[in-house]
Structure formats: C-alpha cells, structure tokens
Amino acid sequence: MKDYAIKLINKLHDKRIRKTLQNNSRESTKTCLYGFKEYLNALVKNYVAEDKSTNDSYVIGRIFKNTGLIRNQVEYNNFMKVSLSVANNKFNGLIKIIEGDDSKMKHSTIVKFSDLISNYIMDVKPFIEYFERKTNPEFILFKGWKSYNNHTFELSIISNNLYWNGFYKQNIFDQKMAINIACFTLRQALEIKFKRICGIYDIYNREFNGPKLRHDFFSDFIDGNSNLFEHPYKTLTDLVKVYKWTNVAIHNAENPLIWELRFALDYAGTFFKWGEMVSEDNRHIQSVNGSVVIKDYVELKRKLIDKINNHGTDIYCIHFIEPEAFIE
C-alpha cells in the first residue's frame, strides 16, 4: 500500500504533467487517497502502542520544541511516534472534510485539496521511512523532497501579491487583512535578508536560544562595514526606517495608509531584484540575490564572528549558509 503515496501525488498533478509521468496509476484518485489513508492508519497501529494524538498537552510537550534539544534515542523515538500519530489524525480529519464536500469523492473535488494532500505526504515521508526501516533498512517511500526554507525574494513577491489581493478573482483574504499581512511579510523579508546577506541562517547556544541581538544588528553591521559590500542604497538607514515602520501593523494590528505601503514596497523592492556580474573569466552571471555584492567574504565572516562574540559569555553555534549576494 506504500505505492499509493506516489500514485496519489501523480494523480494530483496537472493533467498535462501527468501524461509524462511514468507508471501513472489507472486506479482512481479516490482509491489512491483511501489506499494511502489505510497504509498510514496501519503503520500507526503497528508502531504506536498508545496513540496520544488527541492529548493536547502530551503532543505539545513532545513535538512543539526545537528538535535539537532531543538528547537520547528514547526521546527521539517518542518524538517520531507522536509526530506520526498527529500526522495520521489530521490527515484523516482532512479526508472527512473532503467527504463532507463531496460524498462521492470525485477527482475534481479531491484535486481542490491537492496542495494540502501533497504536503501531508511529503511531510510524513521521513516518519514513515523511520519506522519502515526498522524491518527493512533500505526502505524508501519515494524519491524526492520539498524545501522548507522560504527565500527572501519569495517573501518580497508575496508581500506585493497581497497588496494586489483585491485584483485577483480568487482570494481568501479580504483587502483589509491582505494589507495587514503584506506589512508582516515585508518585515520578515527585510529581517531575513539582512541576516542572509551576511551568510547567517541561525545563531544558537546549547539550549537553542539565540543571543539577544538588536533588530538592527545585521543592518548596522552591513552599514558599519560598507567597504565590504555593494548594495542599491547609499546607506541602509532609510531602509531600516521602513523596516521599523512595520512595527505598528505587526504589534498593533493597525493598517497603514495604502500609499504608504505601496511606497514601502517600491523602495524595498530594489533590495530583492535580480543582478548581474562579470566573473574573472568574463562570464556574465545572473542571480536572484544579485542586488548585493560582497567584496571580501573571509573578512566579513571574521568581523561578524567577533561582533557576535561580544554579546555575552555564552558559546554560540553560527549556522553559516551561502550569502544571498554575489561574492567577488
């Protein structure tokens, strides 16, 4: 029954795409959906002695925490069991909702929920494989994965899309709420961009708590080391003012004037634009992160580590990633 996972994903693709997929199942979408449901139910029954997915306090205590804090195999196994149980519980709940929409479970009805179903399958994949490998170490549910990381250019696009929310024929937000969320996504895009320009994904100690850095820590670092960067602005002072301006919408749920938001999106948009540079071997390189150029990344990392180390006496792990910038 494990094959129903990939069969169901294939069924949920656009028809033009499905024609090109190998081994596309002739079974109905309904059959594949219920087949995967039964497979997941059986897996929980086989590996979870006591399903506690309806015990709210137990679930929150086991899975709503940083997984880096899991210290031993017993705790990890419990985390996997609870996660599988909750996934199964909520997936069964989703199927009941689809059944309520259409008791015949036609293909056209099921595909309306295709994004949610696909996410359940992708997210539960490693948990299924963890338990199946107890008896079959080579088990793979299917090849493939999904990205859990939201790129800053995506957040910038989402913020702009929310501004134009009322223009689209199909939307789930009224315009008032869309404007509010547009401010939030703009804020998140800028906050993450400042960090990732510096090549930082996260900073944490043994308890997975980060240092108490000011909100303008990374933007100040970039401005304070302007000789190491090229970016679209003379300084980041005005961009940081836009960043802080979003506080009112985020902390007070107070919408800005519509032209204020449009101005903020236009001004900040330069920060997320594509860029091009010529490499040493005369190649033209384009990148979605090309609005910023780092002149000396080795020196940047050295100065950044020194600056972070000045915040208290705790020992921190710095999770470096490739910067969202060109590196000369």
Secondary structure, 3 states (H helix, E strand, C coil): CCCHHHHHHHHHCCHHHHCCCCCCCCCCHHHHHHHHHHHHHHHHHHHCCCCCCCCHHHHHHHHCCCHHHCCCHHHHHHHHHHHHHHHHHHHHHHHHHHHHHCCCCCHHHHHHHHHHHHHHHHHHHHHHHHHHCCCCCCCCCCCCCCCCCCCHHHHHHHHHHHHCHHHCCCCCCCHHHHHHHHHHHHHHHHHHHHHHHCCEEEEECCCCCCCCCCCCHHHHHHHHCHHHEECCCCCCHHHHHHHHHCHHHHHHCCCCCHHHHHHHHHHHHHHHCCEEEECCCCCEEEECCCCCEECCHHHHHHHHHHHHHCCCCCCCEEEECCCCCEEC
